[in-house]
Amino acid sequence: MNLAVAPTRPASAGVNPRAGSAALPPGAQSWFVAGLAVVLAGNVMYSRRLFGDSYYDLYAGRYIIQHGIPQRNTVTAASHGAPWIDQQWLAHVLYYAVWAAGGSWLPCR
């Protein structure tokens, strides 16, 4: 009785059998790091100024620290006094706390 097993597929050199379609091409990690560096450099360049939203974040953070989370809109004139829940209250508080701890090192233009 001859029970010889025929190979189903020849083994080729340099092919990773575990690598599926999600494997990155060679050099992709370097391009990702380079792209991330460009994005971070752009962020540093444009974050040097306080924009309009920054002043709102600073005001809202200071208001929440002094008075608590507002139940009515006290910030805008169009809907002043309307029922409102500030969903980003923690971000305002953290932004103001970092600014208060570090001072105004950002130039305003």
N, C-alpha and C positions, 0 to 999 in steps of 0.2 A: 504494500500500500504506500503510495507516494503522496505525501501531504505538503508539498512545496507551496510556500506562500509567495505570491507575486507582489512586488512593490506597487502600491497604488499611485504614487507620485514620486518622481525623482527628487532627491534633495539637492537644492541649488545653493551654491556658496553665496554668502552675504545677504541672505533673506531671513528676516526675523519672522518665525512663524506666529509669534504673538502680536506682531504689529498689524493692526487693522487699518481701516481707512482713516482713523483719527491720528495716525502718526504724522508728525510734522516733518516737512522737508528739511534737508540740511541747511543750516544757517538761519532758520526761522527764529530761533531764540535770539540771535544777535540783532536781527531786524526789529524784533519786539522790544528789546532793551533800548535800541537806538530811538525808536518811535516814542517810547515812554519818556526818555530823556528830553526829547524835543517838546513834548506836551508839558512836562514839568517846568522846563525853562520858560515856555510861553506863559505858564501860570504865574511864575515868579515875576515876570516882567509886567504883566497886566494887573497883578494883585498889589502893586505898590501904591495904588491910589484908592481912596475911599470913594465908592460910587454911591448913587442915591439909595440903593437898598442897604448899604452899610450903615447909613445914618438911621434908617428905620430900625435895623437890627439893634443898634446901640440904644436908641430911645426905648424900644419895646423891652429890651433886656433890663435896662435900668428901671423902667416902670414896674415890671414883674417882680424884680427884687424888692422894690420899695412897697408895692401895694398888693402883690399876689397876682395870680392869674386872673385876668379880667373876664367878667361875665357879659359885659356890654362893650361895644366898640367905642374906644376912647381915642383912637389914633387918627382916623380919617374924618374929614368934614362931611362927606356925602352920606355916610351912614352912621353918624355920631349918635350914640345911645341905643342903637339896634342890638338885639341879642346876638352874642357872638362868642365862640370858643376859639381861642388861638391854638391851633393844632401844632404850631411850630414853637411853642413857648420855651421848650428846653433848648432849642437851637439859639433863640434870642438870648437866653440867660448865659449860655456858654460863650457866645460871641462877646457879650458885654463883659463877662468875667475875665476872659483872656485879654480883652482890650484894657480893662481896668488894671489888671496885674502887670501888663507889659507897657502900659502908657501909650501915648499916641506917637508911635514911631513911624506910622504910615503918613507920607506927605499928602495933604489934601490939595487937590487942584481943581 
